[in-house]
């Protein structure tokens, strides 16, 4: 058997992220392009994103740890000893996986997207990237930023809880299911203000794809405000807060008679 190499880890991150985005953007495309609303709703979107996360983690976990998210990678480097030299390559692999998945969804759904939105406007941009208020007015940039900080803090806090062996974590083969359910819960509870990107690669990869395939305003929100940076910066801040909260308020009080982190979660 071949030992893990950086190339293998990057391939796993690429493919795991691609699976995640194929399910996530695919379900949004199905819902948005459904003329009569019969092809799904907010709940189906939340569940499909969670399923995508679960399957993406199963794809990549054994080889790369299945970060699938640059914010998670940074948190693991800060608090779990993940090598800093791998952070940028992991983030690039995650971005490319999201970009390629979005390209596949964009191609497969091209006819339906053109049917409901021939000018490729904000109406269907939300299939691929997030917007304040999911494209509706009433949510400020400040609120959207804070929302993404909170949502990603919850994500990383619970991921640390689930992957910390001393914390009565689920067995390794069930952790991806729990993490998928976590994303479903975040989508159902924290989806209104900013579309719960909670992942810089998940948002920026598809956003760049749409920018070069007809969505001229892809870097902006519905009000013309430059927005692409927010789902990058806010999740990173949230990940640091979530990781630090777990380490300082939970982990320090855990019994010391077991390994801190399951091997597969490193």
C-alpha positions in Angstrom: 0.0 0.0 0.0 1.1 3.5 -0.8 1.7 5.8 2.3 -0.1 9.1 2.4 1.7 11.8 0.6 0.9 15.5 0.3 -0.3 14.8 -3.3 -2.7 12.2 -2.0 -4.0 14.4 0.7 -4.6 17.2 -1.8 -6.4 14.8 -4.1 -8.6 13.7 -1.2 -9.4 17.3 -0.2 -10.1 18.2 -3.9 -12.5 15.2 -4.4 -14.1 15.4 -0.9 -14.9 19.1 -1.4 -16.1 18.4 -5.0 -18.6 15.9 -3.7 -19.8 18.3 -1.0 -20.4 21.1 -3.6 -22.0 18.8 -6.1 -24.7 18.0 -3.7 -24.9 21.5 -2.2 -25.1 23.6 -5.3 -27.0 20.9 -7.2 -29.9 20.9 -4.8 -30.0 24.7 -4.8 -30.0 24.6 -8.7 -32.9 22.2 -8.6 -35.0 24.3 -6.2 -34.3 27.6 -7.9 -35.0 26.4 -11.4 -38.2 24.6 -10.5 -41.0 26.6 -12.0 -43.7 25.4 -9.7 -41.6 24.8 -6.5 -42.2 21.0 -6.7 -38.5 20.1 -6.7 -37.7 21.1 -3.1 -37.6 23.9 -0.6 -35.4 25.2 2.2 -35.5 22.0 4.1 -34.4 19.9 1.1 -31.5 22.3 0.6 -30.4 22.0 4.2 -30.6 18.2 4.1 -28.7 17.9 0.8 -25.9 20.1 2.0 -25.6 18.0 5.1 -25.6 14.8 3.0 -22.9 16.3 0.8 -20.8 17.0 3.9 -21.2 13.5 5.2 -20.3 11.9 1.9 -17.4 14.3 1.3 -16.0 13.5 4.7 -16.3 9.7 4.0 -14.4 10.2 0.7 -11.5 12.1 2.2 -11.2 11.3 5.9 -8.8 8.4 5.8 -6.3 10.2 3.5 -6.4 13.9 4.4 -8.6 14.2 7.5 -11.4 15.6 5.4 -11.1 19.3 6.3 -13.1 20.3 3.1 -13.0 23.9 4.4 -10.0 26.4 4.7 -11.5 27.8 7.9 -11.4 24.3 9.5 -7.8 23.8 8.2 -6.7 27.0 9.8 -8.4 26.0 13.1 -6.7 22.6 13.0 -3.3 24.3 12.4 -3.9 26.6 15.4 -5.2 24.1 17.9 -4.5 20.6 16.7 -1.0 20.6 15.4 -1.8 20.4 11.7 1.3 21.5 9.7 1.2 25.1 8.7 3.1 24.3 5.5 0.0 22.4 4.3 -2.6 25.1 5.0 -2.2 26.9 1.7 -2.1 23.7 -0.5 -5.1 22.3 1.3 -7.0 25.6 0.8 -6.1 25.6 -2.9 -7.3 22.0 -3.3 -10.5 22.8 -1.5 -11.1 25.9 -3.7 -10.4 23.9 -6.9 -12.7 21.1 -5.8 -15.5 23.6 -5.2 -14.8 25.3 -8.5 -14.9 22.1 -10.5 -18.1 21.0 -8.8 -19.7 24.3 -9.5 -18.6 24.0 -13.2 -20.3 20.6 -13.4 -23.6 21.9 -11.9 -23.4 25.0 -14.1 -23.1 22.8 -17.2 -25.8 20.3 -16.3 -28.3 22.9 -15.2 -27.4 25.4 -18.0 -30.7 24.9 -19.9 -32.9 25.3 -16.8 -30.9 28.3 -15.6 -31.2 30.0 -19.0 -34.9 29.3 -19.0 -35.6 31.0 -15.7 -32.9 33.6 -15.8 -31.6 34.2 -19.3 -29.6 37.3 -18.3 -27.8 35.4 -15.5 -28.7 37.8 -12.7 -28.9 37.8 -9.0 -32.0 35.6 -9.3 -29.8 32.5 -10.0 -26.4 33.6 -8.7 -27.5 32.3 -5.3 -27.3 28.8 -6.7 -23.6 29.0 -6.5 -22.6 31.7 -3.9 -24.2 33.3 -0.9 -25.7 36.8 -0.5 -26.9 38.8 2.5 -30.5 37.9 3.1 -30.2 35.2 0.4 -30.6 38.0 -2.1 -33.5 39.9 -0.4 -33.1 43.4 1.1 -33.2 43.9 4.8 -29.9 42.3 6.0 -26.9 44.6 6.5 -23.3 43.7 5.7 -22.6 43.9 9.4 -25.3 41.4 10.3 -24.2 39.0 7.5 -20.6 39.2 8.8 -21.6 38.5 12.4 -23.9 35.7 11.2 -21.0 34.0 9.4 -18.7 34.4 12.4 -21.3 32.7 14.7 -22.3 30.0 12.2 -18.6 28.9 11.6 -17.8 29.2 15.3 -20.6 26.7 16.0 -19.4 24.4 13.2 -15.8 24.3 14.4 -16.7 24.1 18.1 -18.9 21.0 17.4 -16.4 19.4 15.0 -13.8 19.6 17.8 -16.2 18.1 20.2 -17.1 15.2 17.8 -13.4 14.4 16.9 -12.0 14.7 20.4 -11.7 11.1 21.8 -11.6 12.2 25.4 -15.0 13.9 24.9 -16.9 10.6 24.3 -16.8 11.3 20.6 -18.8 9.0 18.3 -16.9 6.1 16.7 -14.8 7.2 13.7 -17.1 5.7 11.2 -20.1 7.7 12.6 -18.4 11.1 12.9 -19.1 12.1 9.3 -22.8 11.5 9.9 -22.8 13.6 13.0 -20.9 16.4 11.2 -23.4 16.2 8.3 -26.3 16.6 10.8 -24.5 19.5 12.3 -24.5 21.2 8.9 -28.2 20.4 8.4 -28.9 22.1 11.8 -26.8 25.1 11.0 -28.7 25.4 7.7 -32.1 25.2 9.4 -31.2 27.6 12.2 -28.7 30.0 10.6 -29.6 30.2 6.9 -31.6 33.4 6.7 -29.0 36.2 7.1 -26.2 35.1 4.8 -26.9 31.6 3.4 -24.6 29.8 5.8 -21.5 29.6 3.7 -19.4 28.8 6.8 -16.7 27.8 4.3 -14.5 30.1 2.2 -13.9 27.5 -0.5 -17.6 26.6 -0.7 -18.4 30.2 -1.5 -15.4 31.5 -3.4 -14.8 28.6 -5.8 -18.4 28.6 -7.2 -18.4 32.5 -7.1 -15.3 32.6 -9.4 -16.9 30.0 -11.7 -20.0 32.1 -12.1 -17.9 35.3 -12.7 -16.3 33.7 -15.7 -19.5 32.1 -17.0 -21.8 35.0 -17.5 -22.5 36.4 -14.0 -20.9 39.8 -14.3 -21.9 40.9 -10.8 -20.8 37.7 -9.0 -18.4 39.5 -6.7 -21.1 41.9 -5.5 -24.3 41.6 -3.5 -27.8 42.5 -4.7 -27.2 46.1 -3.7 -23.9 46.5 -5.7 -21.7 46.2 -2.6 -18.5 44.3 -2.9 -19.3 41.1 -1.1 -17.0 38.2 -2.1 -14.6 38.8 0.8 -17.2 38.4 3.6 -17.7 34.6 3.2 -13.9 34.3 3.3 -12.9 36.5 6.2 -15.9 36.0 8.6 -15.7 32.1 8.6 -12.0 32.2 9.3 -12.6 34.4 12.3 -15.5 32.2 13.4 -13.4 29.1 13.1 -10.7 30.6 15.4 -13.3 31.6 17.9 -15.0 28.2 17.8 -11.7 26.3 18.2 -10.5 28.5 21.0 -13.7 28.2 22.9 -13.6 24.4 22.8 -10.0 24.2 23.7 -10.2 26.6 26.6 -13.6 25.9 28.0 -14.1 22.2 27.4 -10.9 20.4 26.4 -8.9 21.6 29.4 -11.3 19.9 31.8 -11.4 16.5 30.0 -9.9 13.5 31.6 -6.3 12.8 30.5 -6.4 9.0 30.4 -7.2 8.8 26.6 -5.6 10.2 23.5 -6.8 13.7 22.8 -7.8 13.3 19.2 -8.8 10.2 17.2 -6.1 9.4 14.6 -8.5 9.9 11.7 -9.4 13.4 12.9 -5.9 14.8 12.8 
